[in-house]
Amino acid sequence: MTYRLCCLTSVLALTAGMAHADAFNRISSFPTHLNIGEGDQNVETSAEIIAATDDGMTLVYTDSPLGVIGRIDITDPANPAPLGNVDVGGEPTSVGIVGKIAFVGVNTSESYTDPSGRLAVFDVVSGDELASCVLPGQPDSIAVAKDGSFVAVAIENERDEDLGDGRTGQLPAGALSLVQIADGIADCDTLINVGMTDLAEVSPEDPEPEFVDINSDGDIIVTMQENNHMVVVGRDGAIKNHFSAGTVDLDGIDATDERAALLFTESQSDLPREPDAVKWIDDAHFATANEGDMDGGTRGWTLFNADGTIVYDSGTRFEYAIVQAGHYPDKRSDSKGVEPESIETATFNDTPMVFVGAERASMVGVYDVSDLANPTLMQLLPSGIGPEGYVAIPSRNLLVSANEVDLIEDGGVRSHVMIFEYSDADASYPMITSAGADDLIGWGALSGLAAVDDNTLVAVNDSFYSYQPTIFTIDVSETPARITEATSVTRGGYPAQKLDMEGIASDGADGFWIASEGRIDRMVPHAIYHVDANGEIDAEIGLPNALLGVQKRFGFEGITVVGDTLWMAVQREWEDDAKGMVKLVAYNLETEEWGAVLYPLETAETGWMGLSEIVAQGDYVYLLERDNQIGANAVVKQITRVSLDQMVPAPLGGELPVVTKEVVRDLIPDLTATGGYVLDKVEGLTFTPNGTAYVVTDNDGVDDHSGETMFFALEGLND
């Protein structure tokens, strides 16, 4: 079963559908460390697989680093509350719920060669353990029958990837365990094991069941990811059908090229799907997320008939939609692309839906599968970093994502559970997309903004895409805003190197001034560049010795034009600056004279404070001032302004005047308006001629970042 999916399939599915009534929107985010309570919250936590009680009021998720299940009260889903953790005595791998009883797979293995585990049963409300069944090996996924009559457990017995070139063929073999439920509790005496050896073409002696789901008839679908095989098992343990998951050929992907650029020009053939998660859509059809592991992964998802025939395969369409939303994870994408890993299915308002979670892209695709052969991508939703599990609660019009990555050790954002509500409202995300452009435009790490006219802006990407410096043209007359063109910044006709574009300003004609932030350790100079309408650099202005002698890494962030003068904001203090003072640097284009004034920063309680943008509007220059904190640690994300009559530069090297700033907008309410956590890098600000302000955040190229880009308009700032 090999299918060729070409890059020219419809990549514009979202063009007309992103903003419409009846949409999912995120309404809240719950950081999982809150469930620790009075203990040390500065330890790693992780929300992985998640389930809901039958009444939809309580969430339970597995937290492998802590060895617990976490509980969240979502009686008010817009304000989730911690209910605390329950120790499960091992590594929780999956959870399913009947009523208010949680069935948890717990890995207790001492080694790969001596795997063990148990099925633990807990009262969700009290946290009491009610039963424990010894399993024949290491459990991975579990599923509960829809009628609450039995539990299925995938016994993976995963391989040691450091042995045998990481290949399968390492015993003991995995299997499927079935346990009946009596009076709401697992009856351990009924446990049966279903052998799955000698079924797959790949390592038939070493099946590694990965994920299970049960339809309303009691049939169990099992993915054997590394074996690239699917098995349908009856509730009595009889194997009803099995078949290969097949392979796919992909064209137009960013695969093996590790340069810092989004280049969708490569092909790969005969890729095994190697599906991870699987969910029944109805009693005859199921969907798989084709993550890949040992040999493959096809960057998309597939809809199968239970007889093994393929009804639909997304090919590159799902990945392309994510590219257009700015969430493509270039740094980690070589083999798995956006890495579809999670699948959830449910019916909302009589519409059958499939939810496909892309782990590396931190997004979920929402598909209408009313026509199984032609699913329609309705929305893309932003999640926290590394979505691992989803649960749909149609009775309450809710969708929940569990996002496993916790960056506490790096001072980054914590693991989160995010809640989305389906309602009669326009979609709030994405706020900016390249869907609808003539060509596929990949983008990310947006920094500086500038206005061309009332409906057209330009933005630049920063050095994350060092092999692809680009000016993006943005049409803001639509919602979401549309990236319509991508103009390469070039020297001699080739993509310019040694740039870190952090600011852009119109030259009043067809060209632009660009501020590049330098890094001495990477031989990137602090400089100002002029580019023509085609993006070619035709002039370069280097810094004078008075600045070079005191330079540090954090340099120009933003550039604006006031008469004959270019003004650049320096992000942080340089060597000759007093703590809490940063330079606003001036360069006169006519006299070629340099000067500066000093800008007083807020005091940072944690981390550092700095500037990210400068733009002239009316009688003021406006600046973005922020700390480098994210989530609950963020304190300062604000727009300030300084009167132009104070912007009188003094010569460099002497005493510089200190300007007086006025805070005109606290951006933290804007950054939490879509139910997420506060993003750290508010990077771009500009005004259109009619006075509308636009703000954009930098998503760091989706590297240790959710990929979320916020782009929004503000009225009345220059009143």
Disulfide bonds with the S-S distance in Angstrom:
Cys133-Cys188 2.03
